[in-house]
Amino acid sequence: MASRDPPRRLATILAADVVGYSRLMAEDEDATVRTLKAYRAIIDRLIDRHDGRIFHTAGDSVVAEFGSAVEAVRCAITIQDELRVRNAELDEARRMNLRIGINIGDVIVDGDDLLGDGVNVAARLESLASAGGICISGGTFEQVKNKLSIGFEDLGPQAVKNLPDPVAAFRITGAPVTVRDSGPGTPALRRGPSPGALIAAGVAVAGLGFIVVTWLPEPGSIPLVPVPLFRSPQPVPPGPVAGEPVAAATPVEPSVASTPPSGTGTGFLAPPAAEAPPARSGTEDLATAGLPAGEIAALVTGLTIRGTRRKDGQPFTIELHEAGRAGYAFPRGGAGAGTTFRASGEWRVEDGRFCMRFRGFNGGEEACPVLRHEDGNLVAQRPDGTPLDWTFTRTDPGRSAVAPSGNADSTDEMDADAIRGYVAGSTLRGVRPRDRRPFTIALRGDGTADLSVERPDRAPFRETGRWWSEDYRFCMVFATFGRGETLCPRIVTSGARPVLTKGDGTPLPWTLER
């Protein structure tokens, strides 16, 4: 009897691989293995959440099957976002980045394994991706292009190893679709603006009080939306009542003599342009010179932005203060319910771009939203036109929604100096989870931290690390303790005794002796 051909099926394959894994292993095997295990736990969980199945692993690589191309791409975006947040806590040299390739194709089923060009193409696309990036095939692009609010860049047909024909490849970006000239095997697609055109479009139109800045957000990052506009080329005059929407001011012809607001001379803000552009009459003229930096800074200084976190649905608040200072806050959930996460950050204006960065916001990456005028309102969106759910009001300097009020009883309500004064000279005591060995950490006034871990049959293990304070956060790091990761326990005073928790409010079995 003739042998039966092996079964086949159509599947979407995701191939992921660690960038520079050999270098990381050569420099520190133990730390690299620990990081890989932690990251694999995240990857495995997200693949399962998106109805995927891992069918092959080899050291630092993972290959998974999905029944849906959309879910495969969503999974890849979420993985990169999650790992980007984790990497932000590591030294740059120790960060572990993934490249991800995705292909939809016919595969051979061999038990629990999958074989064939459908799998091989995904692996080749992975090698074309940048560190932290995602590269998908033309077939995958056709399946997801109208179903996900993300951008793509057409890389054109790519010649790859061991495949006779070029592979149509697309890179996932935060920008609208850009497509090269079609060639053999390249899908016929409508043209979108080129990256150069997007940069040229990053301008502010003076007459209508628009700020249009290029934003290439990481996929899955927190959104930004409509709101009323305040606009003046002069330093911000007394505005509307604090807490009310920011109304559009009458457009004023920019003046070279306009005085920039305080803070324009800081490192976050570029000096005003030597010559102001003429007023514009509509939103269609996006390729001309925009507002001077001083005028954009005058517009955004004093704004309060409110929106909703995509990750957990919690409302957030951002306050933009003078001199490029900013604050970010949202109510915690879970074990930390009833408390507020706070982070200080920065904003800047340069070359027509308004950008800001905070810990815990947009994966820790800088976000440069598009701000424009629409029907007398200030609205925020991505460059592809996707509206973002932000509202804008003027901050009352005496009633900040971000800064804590009253006597602080927690490190997430203290500024850096207050935290430093609170913990300097203190001793932390706890028990190491993995082996239940007691430890002490002496926090010296010079920023060093002396660790001692008790051992039953020999002298205590000792090492010196460092500690520091930021607004609303106390942190420390050691070469080996805590697996070399930055530790930022939250300290809350409960009566006369400080209580320590994780950042999300989960209790820590530690004590602080002052």
N, C-alpha and C positions, 0 to 999 in steps of 0.2 A: 504494500500500500504506500502511495506517495506520501512523503512527509508534508505536514501542514506548515505553511508559512507562519512565522510568529505574528501574534496580534499587533495591531497598530491603533493609534488614536491621535486625535488633535489635542495639543496641550500648549499652555504657555509656560515657558521655562525661565526661571530666574537663577542666574549664576552670580555669586558674590565671592570676592577674594580680597584679602588684606593687602594693602599697599605697603611695600617695604618690610614684609614680615621677617625676612632673613636678617635684615639689619637690626630690627628690634630684638630678635632672639640673640644675635651676637653681642649686643650691648648689655642685655639683662634678661636672661632666660626666665627666671622666676617671675619677675614683674610682667613680662610679656604673656606668659601662660595665664597668670591671674587675670590680666585684662581681657585676654581672648575668651576665657571661660565666662567672665561677666558679660561680655558683649554677645557671646553665643546664646546666653540665656535670654537676652533681649531679642535677638534675631529669631530664635526658635519660637518665642512667645508671639511675636508679631506675625510670623508666617502662619502659625496656627490660627491666630485671630482672623486672618484674611482668607481662611479656608485653603491654605496651601499645605503641601506635604513635602518634607525633605526626603529625598531619595538617594542622596550621595553627599558625603563629606570626606575631605582629605586635608588634615592639618588645619590650614587657615581658610579653606574654601567651603562653600555651601552651595548645593544645587537643589532647587525645589520646583515642584510642579503645581500649577494653578489651573483651575477650570475656567477662570475668567481673566482676560488680559487687563481689564480695568482693576480688578483686585490685586493682580500682580504688581501693577504700577503703583497703586496706592500703598501697598505693602513696602515697596522699595523706597518710596518717598518717606514713609513713617520711620523706617529703619534708619535712613540717613539723618533725619531730624533728631531721633533719639540719641544716636551715637554722637552727633554734633554737640549736643548738650553735655554728654558724658566727657567728651574730649576737652571741652572748655575748662574742666577741672584738672586736667593733666598738663604737665610741662609740654611745650610744643614738640620737643624731641621724642616724647613718649606717647604721643597721640597715635591712635590706631584708626586709620581711615579705610573705608571699603570702596571698591569699585563694583558696580552692579551692571550686568547686562541682561536684557529681557528679549526673548524671541517667542513668537507663536509659530508652531510648525508641527508636522507629522512626526511622530516618534514611534519607536519599536518598544513594545512592552516585554520585559524579561524578568518575570517575577515581580519584585518590588522595585526593580531598576528600570530606567528608561534609557534608550540608546538612539543613535542616529543623528542626522544633520540638524534636526530641530534642537537637540541639546548642544551640539558643537557650535552652532551659530551664536547661541546665548553666551557661551564661554568666550568666543572671539569678540563679541560686542563688549563684554566686561573688560577685556584688555584695551578697548578703545576709550573707555570712560576715564574721566579724571578722578583724582583722589576725592572721595566724598560725593562723586557724581554718578549719574545713571545714563546708560546708553541703550536705546531700544531699536528694534528692527523696523523696517518699513511696514511690514504686516501688522506689527503691534501698534504702530502709530495710527494706521487706518482704523483700528478697533477702538482707540481711546481718544482720538483728536477732538471729538465733539462731545465727550462725556466727562472730561476733567478740566477744571479751571487752572490749568498750568500752561507753561510755554514750552516750545520745542525749537531747536535749531537743526536744520537739515545739514548733515555732514556730507551728503552726497554718497555715491557708491564707494564702498571701501573694500579694497583687496585685502583679504585676510588669509592667514596661514592654513594650508591644507584644504581650502575650498576653491573649486575651479572658477566660480563666478563671483563678481563683486557683490557685496551685501549693502543694501540701502540702510543707512544708519541715521538716527536722530538723537540729539542730546537734550535731556530735559533741563529747562531753564525756568527762570521766573519771568521771562519776557515773552511777547507774542511770537507766533510762528514765523520763522525765517526760512526761506527755501532757496536752494541753489537752482541753476538751470537744469532742467530735466535732461537726463541722458538715458541710455538703455538700462532698463531695470529700475529706473527711478520713478516713484509714483508721481502722477500729474497732480500738482497741488497749487492752490492759489498762493500768490506771493504775499508775504507780510513784510513789515518794515525791517530793514537790515539792522544789525547792532549799531552801525554808525548812525543810522537815522534815529534810532532810539536815543543815542547820546545827544544828537543835535536837537531832539525834541525836549531835552531836559532843561527847560528854560522857564522864566517867569514873565508873564505878560503884564506890563505895568498898568495900563489903562484899566484893566478889569481886575487887577489885584490877584492874578493867578500865580501860583507857584507850581511849576511842573518839574519834578525831579525824577531822574532815572532811578527806579527801584527794581533790583533783581532779587526778590526775596527767595529764601529757601522754600521749596515746595512744602506745603502743609504748615507754613508759618502763620502766626497770629494775624488776622485781618485788621484793617484799619477803616468811616463813612461820612454821609452828608452832614452839613452843618453850616451855620451862618458865618460869614467872613468879616473880619476886621482888617482894614487895610489902610495904611498911611505911610508916605515916604518919610515923614518926620518921626522923631521919637514918639512912642505911644502916648497919646494924650489921655486924660481921664476918660475911660470908656464906659460902657453900659454897666448896670448893676451886676456885681459879681454873682455868678451862678446862672445868669440868663444867657441864652444863645448869643453868639457874637454876630452882630448885624453888619451888613456890608456898608462901608463908608463910601461917600461920594468919591469917585476916582479923582486923583490929583496928579497933575503933571509932575513927574519927578524933577527934582532940582539938584544940580551939582553941589549946591551949598547945603543940601540936607544933612543934618547932623545925625550920625549913627547912634544907636542906643548904647548905654553903658554895656560893656562886655564885648563890643565889636573888636577891640584890640586883643582879645584873648586868643589862645592857640586854637580854639574851636571855630572862630569866625574869621573869614577873609575880609580884608578892607573893602570899602565900597568901591565900585567901579569909578574910574576917572571921569567918565562921561555917561550920563544916564540915557537910556533909550527913549524914544518917543512913546506916547501912550498908544495902546492897541485898541482896536474896536471890536474884536471878536476872538473866539477861541480857536479859530482855524489857523492863525498865524503862530505856529509853534516852533519855527526853525530860526527865529531871530533872537538877538540878544535879550536877556531878561532883566529883571530887577537887580540893582546892585545888592551885594550881600547885606549891607547895612539896612536896607529897606526890608528884606526878607526877615532879618533878625528882629526888626521892629515889629513886624507882623506876628511872629510866633512867640516873642517874649511875653510871658504872662498868661499864655493859653493853658487851659486845662482840657485834656482829652479823656473821654470816657468811652469804653467799649466793652466787649465780652471776649474772654479768653476762649479760643477754639478748643483747647485741650480739655477743659473741665466745665465750661459754661459760666465761670465766675466773672463778675464785673470787675474791670480794672480801671485805674485812674493814673494818668500821667500828667505831671505838672512841669512846665517849661519855664525855668527861672532865668534871671539875668546871668550873664557871663558864662553861658553854655552849661549851667547846672540844671539838673532835672531829677525828678523823683518818680518812682513807680510803685504802685501798691495794689494788692487785691486780697480779699478775705480767703483765708485757708479753709479747706474742707477736711474731712476725715478726722484723724486724731487731733489735728490742729484747729478744728472748728471753733469759732469764737475769737480767733486771733487773726492778725493781719500780717501778710508778707510784705516787706518793704525793701526797696533797693534804691540806692542813689545811682545816677547815671549822668550822661552828658549828651548834649545836642550840638550840632555845628551847622554852619552854612558855608559852602565853598563852591565856586563855579556854578551857581544857580541851584545847588543841591541842598536840601534840608534833610539832615540825617540825625538819628539818635540811637543810643545803645544802652541796654540795661542787662544786668544779670536776671535770668528768669523770664526774659521777654524775647520773642523771635529766636529762640535757641541760643541767646547770647550774641547773636550776630547783629551787625548794624542794619537798621531798617531806614530806607529813604523813601517815604511815601510820596505819592503824587497829590499835591494839594491844588485845587482849582476853584474858580468861581462858577457857581451855577445858580441862576435865579436868585441872586442876592445872598446866597449862602456859601460857606466854605465847605467843600466836600473833599473827601479823601478816597483814593482808589489806587489799584495797581496800574502799571502802565498799559495793561491790556484792557483797561476799562472796567474791571471787576470792582463793584462798589464795596466799600469796607464800612463796618458798623460803628464808626466813631462819631461822637458829637463834640463840639468845641464850645467852651465858655471862657470867660475871663476869670483868672484866679484872684480871689481876695487875699492880699498879702497877709492879712491877720487871721485867715481861716483856711489853712491848707488842708486839703483832703488826704494828702499823702503823709505829711509830717505828723508825728504823734503829738498829743497835747497832754498837759498835766505832768505829774511825776512819773518817770519811766520806771517800770518794774520788769523789763525784759530787754535783752540785747537788741531785739528787733524794734525797739522804741528808743534806742540810744544812738547818738552820733559816734564817730570814731574815737574822739577824745574821751567821751564818757565811758565807752567800753574799755578803752585802754586803762583809764584810772580805776575801773572796777576790777579788772582781772590781774593787773600787774602785781606781782608778789604773791599771787595765790597758788594753791596746789590742788590739782585734780586727782581724784582717786577713783578707781574703777576695777573691773574684772575683764580680762580679755576673753571675748566670746569663744574663740576656737579651742582654748585649753583651760579656761577658768582660772588663769593665773592672775593674781592681783598686780596692779601697776599704779605708779604715781607719776605725775607730770608736774614739775615745778616751773611756773611761768615767770621768768626773770624780767626785771624792769627794762633790760636792754633788748628784749624781743627774742631771746633764746628760750628754748623749752627743753629742760632736762628730764628724760624719761628713764624710769627704772622698772623692770618687770621681774617679779620674784620667780626663782626657779628652785625646785625642791632639793636637788642634788648638787648644785653648784652655785657660784656667785651670781647675783642678779645680772640680767642683761641690761646694758645701759647704752643710750645714744642721745645725741643732742640734735634737736630740730629747731624750728623757729615758729613763732606765733605773730599774728598781727591783727589789727582791728580795722574795719571799714565802717562806714555809716550803716548801722543796723546789722552788723555781722562781725563775729569773732571767729578766727580760723587758725589752724596750726597744721604743720606737715613734718613728717619724719621720713627718713630714707626707707625704713622697713616697717615700722609700726603703722598699723592701718593699711598695710599693703602699699605703702608709699603714696596713698591718695590724700588729697587735702581734706581735713576734717573740720567742719564748721558747726559745732554744737550750739544750740540755742540755750541761753541761760535765762531762767525766769525766777524771780524772787517769790517765794511762797512763805509768807510769814517772815521769820528771821533766817530761813535756810534757803539757799539757792537750789533750784531744781534744773536739771539738764535734760534736754530733749533733742531729737533729730529735727531737721529743718521743717518736716511736715507735722511736728508735734508729738511723734511717737516717743515715749519716755526712754531715757538712757539710764542704765544702772551706775551712774557716776555721781560723785559729790564734789563740791567746790569749797575748799577751806580758805577763807580770806584772812 
